[in-house]
Amino acid sequence: MTARRLILPGGPADAIVFDVDGVLVETEASYIEAVARTVQWLLVNELALLDDGPAVDRATVRLWKRTGRWNDDWDLSYALYRWLSTASGVTTTERRRHAGDAQTAARQEVPIDRARWEAIRGVFEEIYNGTPTATERYGVPARVHQERGLAKTERVLLEAGLLRELALMGMTKVGIVTGRSLPDWDAVRARIPLPIETAVATMEDGRKPDVAPLRKVIAALRPRAFVAVGDTLADLEMVLRWNASGPDVPGAAVMLCPAEDEPAYRAAGATLFIRSLADLPELLRRASSRPV
């Protein structure tokens, strides 16, 4: 029996484009945790606050990311630190209590002091990649002195069998649009079972929701239509902006998210949802029988 194929205005979708962090790679204990630890380290070591507990937990980091404004972890670390550094309190938990509503803060403009941003990026990289890698890869000065970075905790979520199943549905072309830097992508690439001919765009090609990195991947794949799987508002907005530009190659966004996040993504324009990558083929089979 012939497998169903998702039909978009340009024809059957023959390409799948993946985000990486939170989609192909589990980053809860790496990138998400690195943001929280970076802010904590700065509050304690730069502002001399008493460390009596996390000023930022993982839930707060995810909340800021869901707004779509803070997909970049360097920017997010900077903004969270700026938010908490202006609050009152002599301990880390007091700062959090006095800082106000996190969701409101996440939607505010944050002016960037480039020198401070670079310093905070350095702390983040030491925590995420470990000091030896951070100093070699990014040239940051050693301040945290963390030998083993949180990147070592990352677990690959993509299985080769899923790509074979998608290929049977006609999705034989594979692309990556990631917010990772090229060096950080190269560090994890060999662990992910992707085809050699996978088209890749990293943060150096543009930052989501800018469509520039997606444009690079689509130009390389030359599909009739594509499906893009992401887990943040920036991923969704990138596809919506792409489609709004009237391209010859239409795309459909699939959001990988918990049930509690689905209403917010629906309000932003999403229509396709999965809870795990394993759900993707069945979702696409169901979607093939109705308009997208």
N, C-alpha and C positions, 0 to 999 in steps of 0.2 A: 504494500500500500504506500502511495506517495505521501510524504509528510507535508503537512500544511505549511505555508509560508506567509509571513506577515506582509500584507499588501499596503503600501503607502502610495500617495499620489504619483510618484515616479515609477512605480512598479514594485515587484517583490523585493523585500529587503535582502541584500546579499552581503552586508557587512555588519560587524559588531564592533563597537568602539567602547572600551572600558576606561573608567577612572581606575586608579590604583589603590590609594590609601582608603581603607574601609570597604573596598570592593574586592580587589584581588589579593590584598594583603591585610591581615588583621593588625591594626595600629593603635588599638586602645591602650596597650601598655608601652607603646613607643612614642609616636608623635603626640598623641593626646596627653599622655603622662609627662612627656618632656616639656610641653607648654606649662603645665601646672608646676613642675619642679623648677623650671626657669624663673617663674614669677616668685616662687617661694625663696629661692636662693638669693634673688635680688633684694627682696624685702629684708631678709636677715643680714645679708652681707654688705649691702649698700646703705640701707636705712637703719641698720642696727636694731631691728625689731626683735622681740622675744618670740621664738618659734614655739607656739603652743598649739599648733595644728595647722592644717592646710588653709591657706588664704583662698586658693582656687582649687576646686575639685574637678574631676573629669566631667561631671554633668554640666558645670558652668562652661568649660571649654567647648563642649559639644553645643551648648545653647548658643554661644557666640558664633560658632561655625554655621549653625543652621540659618542665621540671618542672611548668609550669602556675602557678607562684607569682609569676612575674615577667613578666607580659604587658605591664605598663606600663613604658616605657623610662625614665621619670623615676625610678620606684622601683628599677628594675634598676641604673641608674647609681649611685644612692645606696648600694644594698646591695653592689655590687662594690667601690666605693671603701671602704666600711666594712670589708669583708673584707680587702682588701689593706693598709689603713692600720694594722691591728693586727699585721701580720706584721713580721718583722725584715728588715734589709737597707738598704743605702744607694743601691742602684740599682733601677730599675724591674723588671728581670728577676730580681734577687735577691728582691724582694718576692714575685713570682709563685712562685718556687721554694720559698720558705719558708711560703707561705700555706696549703699543704695541698691536699687533694683538692677540686676545684671542685664536683663533684657533691654531695658531702657538705655543703659550705658552702651550696650553693643550696637545700638543704632545711631550713636553720636559720631560726629566727625572727630578724628584724632589727628592733630597736626604732628608731622614727623620731623624730629630732630635727627638728621642723618648720622651724626656722630654717636648719639645715644642708641640709635637703632642698630648701628654696626656693633656696638659693645654688647647689646642684648642678644643679637644674633650669635655672637661668639659664645656666650654662655649657653644658649640653646644648643648649639652644635656640639659643645663639649658634653652636654648631658645626653643628647640624642646619639651622636656618633662615637662618643668617647674622646678624651683629650688627644691621644696620639693621632687618631684619624682627623679630628677637627683641625688640629694645627697643620697637618700635612695637606689636607684637601682644601681648606678654606683660608689658611694662614692666620687663624685667630690666635691671640695671645692666650696662654694657659692661665686660667684663673680658678676654675672649678677643680681641676686635677682629678677627673673621673676616668679611670682606666678602661672600663667596659661600658660602652654606650647602650642605651635602651633599644637601639636598632637591632641588637642581637636577640631581642625577645620576639621579633616579628614572625608571624606564621602565614605562609602562603595559603590562600583559600581556593584558588583556581585549580581544578583538576582537569587533566587532559581529556578525560571522558566527556566533560561538558562541551568542550570545543568540537569533539567528534560528533556529538549529538546536534549541535548547532549547524555543523557542516552538512549533516543529512537533511537539515531544513533549508539548505541553500545558502547559509551564511558562511561562506568560505573565506571571506576577507576579514582580517582582524587588525584593529587599531588601538592605540593607547593615547589618551590625553591626560597627562598627570600634572599636578602642581608641584611634584618633586623637581629638584634641580637635576641636571644631567648626571653629575657624579653620584647623587643618591639613587637615581634610577639605575645607573649602571651597577651599583652595588647589590641590588636586589634582582636585577633582570635575569641572571642565570638560574635563579631558583624558581622562576615562574615558567610553566610549560607552554610557552607561546611559540607559534611558528616563526621560523627564521625571517620570513618576509613581513613580519608585523611592522606596520607603520607607527612611528612614535613621535609625539610632541611633548616636550617638557616645559618647565616654567620659563626657560630661556626663549621659547617660541611665543610666549604670551601668557598672561595670567587670566584664568577663568574668572568671570564669565565672558571675557573677550573671545570672539570667535576665531581669532588668528590661529591658535594651536589646532582647533578643529579643522580649519580650512587647510592647514598643512597636511593633516592626516587624510582628509577626503581627497585632496589632490593626488596623494600617493596611491590610495586604494582605487580610486575611480569607480565607485559603486553606483548602482542604480538608485539605491536608497539604503539607509543605515539605521541601526538601533544603537543608542548610547546609554550605557548603564553607569549611574552615578549615585552618590549618597549625600550630596549637599545642594543647597539652593543655587550655588554657583554653577554646578553641573547642569541643573535644570535650565537656568537662565541662559546658559551658553547655547543649548539646543533651541530654545524658544527664539533667541535672537537670530540664530542661523536660519530657522524657518521663516521668520518675519522678513528676512532680506530677499525672499523670493528666489531661492537657489534652484538649480536644475536637479539637485540631489536632495530630496527631503529626508528628514530624520525624525525618529520617535524617541523620546526620553523614557527610560525605565528607572524608577527610583527604588533603591535598596534601602529600606528604612524600617524601624519598628512601627507597630500599629499606631502608637500615640503620635508619631510625627506625620502620619499620612494626611490628616485634615489640613495642616499648614501647606503641604506640598500641593494638595488639590486646589487650594485657594490660589496658589501661585501658577496653576495651569497644568500640573501633572495629571495623567490619567492611567498610567501603568505602574504597578507596584509589585515588589517582591520582598520577602523577608530574608532570603539567602540566595546565593548564586544558583544553588541546586534547583530553585523554583523557576529559573529563567526559561528553560525550554517549554515547560507547560504553560507559562504565561503567554509566550509568543504563539503557541498553538491555539490558545483560547482567543487571543487578540486577532488572529487571522480570520476569524469568523464574524468580526464586527468592525465598524469604522474606528480609526485611531485619530 
